[in-house]
Structures are given as structure tokens and as C-alpha cells.
């Protein structure tokens, strides 16, 4: 059979397609979405729903996403489910792709959505086998192509693709200009946009905040000029160790006397600003069912996660920060409360989208800090800054 011949599967015309990994693994499948070629770090997500939110999450910029749930596309695509204005993943790998969909709220099929945004994908892949391979060998670069089907050529392209380690990507997904997202009457929050998800902004706005968003390269002076009551450092893609300018801005913010909050990449930048090292994970956490223990309450939260870097627990000095949350699967650090300023950060995504709502209380705790009296919440020993914060956050 001609490997480049167009195929008809279930009444749908498609093209052959291949996935090639940098270690020489090549898997054949069927093209979905845009016809072409793409590459990036191949990772996987275990969420059963929420494929469109995952595809449009800026934290995934430059990565090929493999979904472990076998049926993808069966509820179509809707503009209401976007976390950014367009897909952010480099490519999509699935087991079974549905071109027909059943959803009254959908605007179009997932295949049409992918074609409209020129997103390359492949279906018919044994994702269980490929996930086990990555878990064993570690995440690695890959190429998806429906235009070049030569194995050796594709493997060489995968090997030549830039490594995620040492790669700065926030500048590719941040806003280019400051903008006012929400003009609420509540606390004024300055958001440093390293690839912020829309549902994070919605979470602030729904609590009545005035939300001002700044580009990733904004100076601290520019941010401070907006006279914020608190500063938020967002999620985003890439290696935080490749962002010294952002770390410097965070460092300046720690001396501003206002509460600070960080999620995902923001969590890592806050840690680096306090001298806590970050490392590249072997596989990473990506899914909507990761168990995290809140060490203050003893409660276990089912969380949404998306990160390939983590905090080095051995580098946390007791006079700098205390661990507030841990991952129950591998005991990695999931949250920190800082001693030298009023603030905290988490590695996972309390705004979810997709995922459970167990961790939304963290937004409320940030607002508790924002509404606390600065005269009695000056930080320092990590205790006085929690005088007016809910008991769920207090942790000696």
C-alpha cells in the first residue's frame, strides 16, 4: 500500500501520519486537524474531559499533547471553553478521534477547530503504549507529520528540536500591552502575565477585584505605578531558570509590602526569587486527578496540574519558607508559605478548567491577605501575616 495514499475510514477521508520520538521510536496513525508537520516536547495528560481547555492553556506552549483518555472530540469545540484566544499546544496525539460530536453548546467539531487554527494532530495511536514508554524513558521531543513519512528523517527532526530545558517561552504567550481585565470595586490586583489562563482572571474578577494585567517583561516600577493591593504571578510555559528578569521583578515585589500569590510558573519564580532551586522533572504532572495534601488542615485535595519543573525540597530554608502542600503520589512540593513577606504560592491550578474545584479556596485566602490590615500583617516570622487569614491557611 502506498504510505502517502489518502485513506477512507468510517466514511471520512484522511491521510497517513506518523509520530517520531528522538529516541528512534516511530508510530503510524491517521492525520487529524491541519495537514502538516510540527514538533515539541511530547507529554501526556490524564484528564477525561476538558481537551479544549488543555489545548488552549498557554502553559502547554511548545509541547505536543497526548491524551490518555481514548475518546477525544466527542463533544466538539466551543468558544466558551477557551483558556486563550487560540490553541497553545504544538500538536495533538489521541487514540480515537471523533469527527461527529453531540453537544448543543458546541460551535463546531474539534477537527474543524483544529483546521481553523492550523493545529496538526494524529489519531489511531496506541497511547497506552506510548505513555508507558515516556514514563519509562522520560519526556522527550517528538515530531508529528503527514507530509514527511520517512522514519529516519522524522527522528532526526525530533532530535534537532530545541529542548524545553533552558527554554524561555513566556515572551511568546504574554500580552504585548497592559490592559484592564475587570474594573471591580474590590482589591486592586496586578497580574504578571507569563501565559495566564482566562479562568484565573475570571476567578479574581468574580470576587469583585479590579484586575490589571501586565506583560511578562513589565518592570516592577511599571507594576507598582498602578498602586496594586496585591500582585499575582501567573502560570506559563518554559523553564523558569531561563527568566532572570522575571525573577528580579518578583524579588523587588517581595519588598513592596503587598500580598503576593503565585501559581505554577509563578510559584517557581517566587521560589527562585527566595533562593530556592527548581529542577526539571523526569515526567512531570499533567492531569485533573492529582492528590495534594494541605498540611495545615490535613485535607486532601484532588487537583489539576500542568508542570514539568518542580521545587527542590532540600533547598527550602526554614527561615525563608515552609511547605504548605505536598503531592501524595511522589511527595513533591506543591505549595509554599513565605516567611519574609506576605505571600504564598502553589504548583497546581486552583482555578482548574478543566478539573475539580477542591482548591478554589486559595483565591479566597489571597483575598483575606488583601483585606488584612497591613499594620498587623507585616510578615517577618510567618505568623503575624496570618492574623486575619482563614484558619485553613494558618500553619505553624
N, C-alpha and C positions, 0 to 999 in steps of 0.2 A: 504494500500500500504506500502511495506517495505520502511522505510525512508532512508535506505542506498543503495537501488537498483539503478543501473545505469539507466539514462533516455536517451531517444532519442527525441531531439527537432529539428524540421526542418531538419531532416536528419543528425544531429550532435549528437554524443554520449557525454553525460556529466554526472556529479554526483550532487546529492543534496548537498547544502551548507547552512550554517547559519551565520548570524551576530548577536552577542550578546553584548549589552552595559552594562556598570557597574551599571546602574540604574534598570536592570532587563528586559529591552526591548530586545526581540528576534525576528528576521525577517528571514524567509526562502527564499532561492533563489537557483541559479544554479552555480556550480563551473566553473570558467574560469581560464586560465593560469595553474600554477602549483597546483597540489593537495597537500593539507597540512593544516597547521594552522599558523596563525600569529596574532599579536596584536599590539596595539598602540593607540595614541590619534586619535579619529575619527573627521575629519574636512571635509569641503566641498569647492569646487572651482567652480565658476560660469562661467568660460571660455567656449566658444562654440567650440573652436578649441585649438590645442596645447597640447593634452593629453600626448604626449610622452615627450615634454619639461617639463611638470609638473611632470611626473613620475620620471624624471631623475634629477630634481632640488635638490641639496644637502640640501637645507633649509627644505625640507619635510622629512628628515631622521627620522625614528621612528614614522611616522604618517600614518594612514590609510586614503587614499584619496577617497572621494565620489564626483563624478562628477554630477553637477546638469543638464547639458545638457544630454538629454536622449540617444542619439545615439553615442556610443563610439567604435572605431575600424574600422570605415568605410573607412579610407584612409590608413590603415595599419601602418607599422613602418619602419623607415629609420634611418640609422646610421648618416645621416646628421642632424637629429633633436635632437640629444642627447645634454644635458647640463652637463652630466658627463658620465663616461665610462659604467655605469650600472644604473638600477633603484634605486632610493633612498627611495621611499615610502615603507612602511611596507606592504601595501595591497591596493587593488582597489575595489571600490563599484560602480556599474553602474546600470542603468535602463535596457537599451537594448544594448547588445554586438554583434558586427558584426564580424563574423569569416571570411566572404568574404570581400575583400577590392577592391577599384577601385582607383588606383594611380600609374602612370607609374614610379614614383620616389621611390616607396616603395620597401624595400628589403624582407619583409616578413609580415605575418599577425600579428596583435597585440597579438593574442593568442600564436602564435609561439614565439614571442619576450618575452612574459611573461614566457612561459615554459622554454625557453633557460636560462633565468635569475632566474628561480625558484621563481617567484613572484606570490603570492596567490591572487585570486580575486573572486568576486561573482557578478552575474548579476541577472536580474529579480527582483530587489529590488525596492520598491516604494520610490524612492529617494526624491520625493517631501514631502512625509510624514516624512521621517527620517530627512531631513533638517529642516523642521518646528519644529520637536521635539528638535533638537540640538539648534536651535535659541531660543527656549523657555527655555530649561533646561541648556544650556551652553555646550561647548565642553566637551567630556568625553572619557574615554578609552573604547575600544571595542576589540573583538576578531572575526576573520573570520576563519571558519573551515569547511573542507569537510571530516575530519577524526573523529571528535567528534561531534555528533549531539544531545547530551544531553543538554537540556536548562540550567539546574541548574549548570552543570559542566562548561559550557561556560561562564555563568555570573560570577561565582567565579573566573575564569581565568582573565576575564576583570577587576574585582575588584582588583586582585593581581598585575596587570600590573603596572610598575613604572609610576608615574605622570610626565608629562612634566615640571611641575613647580619644579624648583630646579635641573633640569637635565642638565648636561654638555654633549653636543653631538658633538661639533666641532672637538674634537680629533678623532672622528670616521670617519670623511669625509675629513679631511685635507690631503694635500700631506705629505709624510713622509720625503722628502728631498727637498731642494731648487732646482728650475730649471728655466731656461731662456725660457720664452714662445715666446718672439718676440725680435729680435735683430735690432730694428729700429734705425734710426739716430736721432729721436726726443728726447723729455724729457725722463729721466730715472725714471720709476715708480716702486716702491717696493710694491708688493701686499701681504698683510697678508691674507692667505687663511684659512678662517673658514668654507669653503664649497663653494668656489667661483664658479659661473656659467661660462661656457665657453664663453657665449656671452658677458660677462663683459670683459673678456680678449681680445676677438675679437674687442670690441669697443675701447679699448686702442690701440691695435695693428693697427687697420685700420687708426688711426690718426698719425701713424708713431712712436709711443713710443717704447722705449726699456723696456720690461716688465719682471721683475724678480719676481718670486713667492716664498714665504717663508711659512714654516709650521706654524700652529697656535701657536705652543709653541716656536717659534723663539724669542730670546732675542732682545731687541732694539739694542744692540751693534752689533749683527749679521746683522740686517737690515741696520743699519747706515753704516756698513763697505762697503756696495755696493754703497755708495755715491749717493743716490737717489735724484732726483729733487723734488719728491713728494711721499707721502705714501698713499696707499689706503687700507681701512679696509673693508673686503668683507662681503657679506651675509653669512648665515649659520644657522644651526638648534639649538634648545635648548634654555635654559634660560640664558640670558646674565649676570644675577646676580650670576650665578654659575661659572663665568670665571674671578676671581680676578687677575690672572696672565696676562690675555689679557688686562684687564682694566689698569693694571700697565704699560704695554708696550705702550698703547695709551697715557697714562699720560706723559711718557717720550718723546713720539713723539711730543706732543704739545709744548715742549720746544726746538725742533730741528731747528726751523726757516724755515721749508719747508712746502708747502701747504699740507693739509690733506683732504681726501674725504672718506666718509663712506656711504655704502648702507645697509639697512635692519639691520641685526645684527651688522654690523659695525657702523651704525648710533646710535644704542643703546649703544654700547661700548664707543663711543666718548662722548655720553651724560653722562654716568656713570663716565667717567674719569673727567668730569667737575662738578660732584656733583649733576647731575640731575637724579632723580629717574626714575625707569622703573617698570611697573606693568603688570601682566598677564591679558589679555583681556578676556571678557566673551565668545566671539565667535571668534574674530579675523577677519582679512581681507584677503580674498583669491579669486582672480579673475582678469579679464582683463578689467574691466569697471568701476573702482572706480574714481569718480570725485575729483580732487585735485586742489585747488586754489593757484596760485602763488601770494603771497601778494605784491610782488614788481611790477608786471605788471598788476595784476587783471585778467590775463588769467586763464581759467580753462583747466586743462589737464585731459584727460582720461588715467588712469594709470593701470599698472599691479601691483598687491600686493600679498604678501605672508608673513604674520606675525601674531603671536599670542601674542606678547608683544608690549607695546607702551610706549611712553614718558609721564611722569606726567607733564602736562602743568603748574600745580600750583608750581612745583619745579624749574621752569626756572627763574633765577635771571637776571634782565636786564643788569647787568654788565658782565654776563657770555655768554649769547646768546640771539638771537632774533628769533622768529618763522618766517620762510620764506614761509612755505606751510602748508595748513590745509586741512583736509578731509571734503568735503561738506556733506557727509552723516551723520557723527557723531561728526564733529568738533575736532577730534583728531589731534595731531601734526604730520605733515608729513615731515617737514623739518626744520633744524636749521642752522643759520649762527652764527659762534662763534666770540666772541669779543677779546679773549686773545691770539688768534693765527690765522693764515691764514688758513681757512678751513670751510667746510660746510658738511652737511650730509642730506640724505633723507631716509624716511622709506620705500618708494616704490621702484620699479625696473625700472629705466630709460632705461636699456638695453632690457626690455620686454622679448620676446622669451619664451612664446607667448605674444602677446598683441600689443597695439598701440605704435606709435613712437613719441608721443607728447613730451616726456621728454628727448629725446636724447641730447638736448641742454646742459644738465647738464655736460656731458662729455666735451663739448666744453668749458664750463665755468671753469672746473677744469684745462684744458689746458691753459686757459687765465691766471689763477693764476700761473701755472708752468712757463709761459713765461714772467710773470711780473718781473720787476726789483726789487730784494729784498731790495735795498736801499730805494725805495719809497713805498714798500709794506710790512711794518714791522708789521702790525696788531696793536693791542693795543686797539684802541677805536672802531674798527669795520668799520672805514671809509677809512683810508689810505690804507688798504689792498685791497681795491676795485678800486683804481685809474685806473688800466689798465684792468679792467674786463668789460665785455659787459654790457650795460645798463639794460638788462633783469635781471641781478643779483643784481644790486645796490638796496639797501633798507635801508632807514634811520631808 
